[in-house]
Amino acid sequence: MIDTFNEDEDTYRFLLDCEKWYGKKVEVISAIPDKYSCIQDVWRKFLSLNVAHGAICSSELKREVRKRFEAANEFDYQVFGFDIDEPKRAKSMTLNYPKAKAIYLLLMHGMSKKMCIELVQDAGIEIPDSYKKGFSNNNCRKTGCVQGGIGYWQKIEREEPKVYYAMAMMEHELTDTKCEPVTCCRDQSNRAKESGLFHVFLLPHPDYPSHKSLKDMEGREPAPLFECNGFGCAVNDLMPKPNAVESTVQTQLF
C-alpha cells in the first residue's frame, strides 16, 4: 500500500481485513514523513492541485514512492489492477514504464470492476466506507480527491461541507500565491477551452470573476459506487506529458 496519510480511516480497516484474507502482511510505503509532512506540503511546494497530466500529489506521494521501491527491491513483476475495460491504460503502462514489469491479472481474466467488488464481498469483506456512501473512489477522503471531478465535488459540498470549504480555501491560497488560477475542477466545454476560462473554483474567487465556480456547473452525480474498483487517481495515461512527466498509476486497492 502506498499511503498518502490522507485516507479515510475505514481504509485501514479494509487493509487489515485483506491481510487476513491474504494470510499475508501488507507492506506500507510512503513519502510521509520522510519527504513531506502532509499532502498540503506538496500542493504548496508546487503551487498545483490538478492539471492536464494529473495531480501533483499523486506524482509525489504515489508514483515517485513506487519508483523508489522498484529501484531498491528485486521483483519478478508487479500486478496492476486495470480491468477488462482498461486495455489502453495497460498498454500505456507497459510502454511507458518497462521497469515496473507490469502484469494485469484482472484484465487477463476478464474481470470487470463490478466483478471485483462482488469477489471482495463474497469473501465476507466490507467494501470501504466511501463506496457505501456513494463516492466513486476511495482516495484522499480526508481532504477530498483533487481529481474527483465536478460531480464528486458537488457531492462533497452537499455531504461534507467542512472538507469542501477547506479545499476551496486551499484553491484560493494557491491562486493568490501563484497569481493565476489553481483549481481542482475544469470546465471541459469547447467554449471554456477556447476562451481559456476553463478553471472552475469551488467557491468564487474575487480576483477572477470571469472564471466559473462549482455553482455554475450542471449537476453530475458520481457513477454508482460499486462500479469503481478503487484504484482511483486516474490520469490521462496516453496524453503527451510536458518535460516527460510520467503518468501516475496507483498499484493498490486501498
Beta strands, then each sheet from edge to edge (+ up, - down):
strand 1: 50-51
strand 2: 54-55
strand 3: 78-79
strand 4: 102-103
strand 5: 185-186
strand 6: 199-201
strand 7: 212-213
sheet 1: 1+ 2-
sheet 2: 3+ 4+
sheet 3: 5+ 6- 7-
end
